[in-house]
Amino acid sequence: MKVLLLAGGSGTRLWPLSRKSYPKQFIKLKGQQSLLQETMARVLLAVPPEDVVILTNKEYKFHVKSDMQSLQGGSKSHVIFEPAARNTAPAIALGVKYCMDKLGAAEDETVFVCPSDHIITPPERFVEYLKAAAKAALEGYIITFGIKPTRPETGYGYIKRQPQPLVLGGISSEIYQVAEFTEKPDDKTAIDFVADGKHYWNSGMFIFKPGVIVDEFRSFAPEIGAMFDKGYDQMHKDFETLPNISIDYAVMEKSKKIATMPLDIYWNDIGSWDSIFEILEKDAGGNATTGDLISIDTKDTMVLANKRLAVTLGIEDCLIVETDDVVLVSKRGHAQKVKNVVEMLKERGRNEINEHVTTYRPWGSYTLLGKGDRYQIKHLIVNPQQSLSLQMHMHRSEHWVVVSGTAKVTLGGDEKYVHANESIYVPKTTKHRLENEGKIPLEVIEVQNGEYLNEDDIKRYDDIYERDDS
């Protein structure tokens, strides 16, 4: 079995915690592992890391690599960087072609497709379902996992099954031909779906033989299907020419080879702050809280405090999320409207939908401490043995003050070491580089001055991380 993990989404339904540059698959909601790491650990119960392919946006290259390097066995997995955002159907086709051409996936082998930002428990029970579905898929069906609904949820898509189960390969688990898919229903329809016992939540997970999905692409999405006549490298090169379409619209809702296996486990796609509230531990008052908090007469409320003291007085059924630059306050049940806020911010050109105050780079991170007309101040952290690119700025100068560690600075044609409590000035249009050759993180306060201070004022000449413009 080969596994395709979809990790390229840039959803902002968990804004302000998730942003375009740091979507939810990289967020650590519980414990020390991101959702991507939890997903990887779960599939590694079924397959070795060499059989896992992660599909992601090239902008998330270093987030994915960092997560995999810190997960045992994760660095042995394969990563495909999509040249452009083209939704799930082209991404899955590219992943299947990689499995066929690069990993030698055989016709009698299966490929499992799985989002990387869901919570599933218990993992061992999930793996039992996965292995059973893999056997059933060998008979030529695309087996999709349906989740037995526990409530009339309007935020999920639904799968309706046929009345009688199929008999596939002697599998004891119930498997049914799919009658139809339904997108997010209204309240009354969702109530009817849960009551009739024939509808399941659409988990977005499914398994198939490579030849079966290729045939269905050729039949129902011929622009994508034609790509299978090319080699993987050419398909990757031509990826941007493919239509922007989901796998549901391209294949799943049209094919007659779709069957569903109902899963009786806990599943949550973490699609809203209401979903987050559901999974967090509650106190005696039904509150889920983190951070520095004083709470009086507060019930059934989530408060995720960050760096400031949060105080709640006499409130019920609320969701409060604090980040460095945004405070979100919502009534429970209204969290789906976050997408409307994101659209408003996008129309206004606000950067809060794109980046956090702290931005992660392959060499470390920087945090914006303050900004004004013609200046901004950042706190840089350069990890041990890491280095910024050799670069130049046309419109700004920089002044670096070392707070901790020792900086190796290239300035023009010279190199020098700058120690704690020392500083150095970088003029405009001067090639420069900041490196940390030490064993502890290098902390630097950077003061930028100039008429244009955006991050795209960087001309890279040499970069150990092979970013595109170097």
Phi, psi and omega in degrees: 000136171253151182236130174252115176262122180271111184229029184256358184292147179240035183300150182237026181292341175256024172300141011268003179286317176267140178228171180303321182276352183211070185288177195292337180296343180258359181280142177258100183274324182223123179076208188255001182253141174287168177298324176297316179296320178297319178296316179298315180299326180291314182287337178290350172286344183248330184221158174286158183300332180295344180259012180252131177239123179260125177256124184213165174289142181299338178291340182258015185309311187278335172296314181296313181298320180296316179297319182288323180294331181270002179249128183303122181086346185296327183291348179274354180283169181257146180232128175251128178259112181293130181294336180204161178282115181227023176069185193281330183295307177298324180297315180294319178300317179297318179295319178297317179297322177298315180299321182288312187276319187264327183254357176068034179300128183273165180297329181264018176257164180244157176235126180255128180253131187214129171297157185255010187230033178248158173252128182225127177217149351282145184297326182295320178293322177299319181296325176299315177299317183298316181294323177293319180295325179297320178294319181293324182294338179296343179271009171101009177260155166266112184265116177257146181269121172260146180253126178299119186289143178253355181196162177282083185272123179269356181268357182248156166278160184235151174244127174259132180264159170286160186297318188259139179289156175272160172247107184234110172060025178070022181285130181283336180292149177289130176224133185233147168296142179277130177275315179193159172253145177230129175290180186310115185274171173279177186301312183297317180296319179297321178297317179295321180299316181292324183288328187281345177074005182251359183247144179228153173293140178276110185279343185077013177250136179201164186219145187200166168276145181306317182298326181292312182292326177296316178299320181290324173299316181298324183283318191247344178221069189300331178297321177283316182302325181294336181294338181288349175283347180262167172285165181302314184300320178290324178297319178295319180296324183266010187303321184294343180277351184283154180290151178272096187210145179280159179294330178296311181289324184287319188229306194301320183279355182248329186289148175263006182254023183262126174235158181236139174250113179290132178255125178258068180220175176277129180220137179212124182273005177050050185269357180199169177293334174296324177293322177297315179303323182299323188269345184279150178291144183248152173271189184298334179270007180079017183263142174246116189223151169220156175091190182277109191219137167244121186232124180232129178052045180245132183226144172049047186231145174254129175230113176252091180275151185249270185252350182250160172291128176251140181230128176238136183227116171061039179243155178222149172055047180240161175234121182232123181231124179246128168242182183299331187237356184218144168238121178255128176234123183219150168285139176301141184094350180250005189292338178297339181284358174304325180298329177292323177295317180300319178297320178297316180294323178297317180297328182271000178070028182279135183281351182297342177276345185261313188224151169281170171301323174263126180244133183264138178234163181299336180269349184157235180200164170223145180239128178284119181265332180181156178207156179201194180294114176073015175208154166206154186238131182232152172253111180264139170236116179254119183292156180305138178065023179244165188209138169287164179290158167285118192215174178212149176241135180278332193240001181218151168255163180224144176237120182254129174243120181279124180265319183209143181089188179233128181260134168263120186243126170262125182223110187065236178260008184251154172235141176206160177259136179241124186260174178305139181072012174247164183218167178209147184253134179245107181289163172304155174053030178244126177296136181206160179209144177243127182229154174238101178271001185274190184252357177237158179301141175267124179248130184225136169265123182249125175250118180257137176229136177163175182275347180215120190240012181288159185292344180280000173273061178224123172250112183267136177253330180206134184212121184289347181262003175056045174288154198302325189267008181274000000 
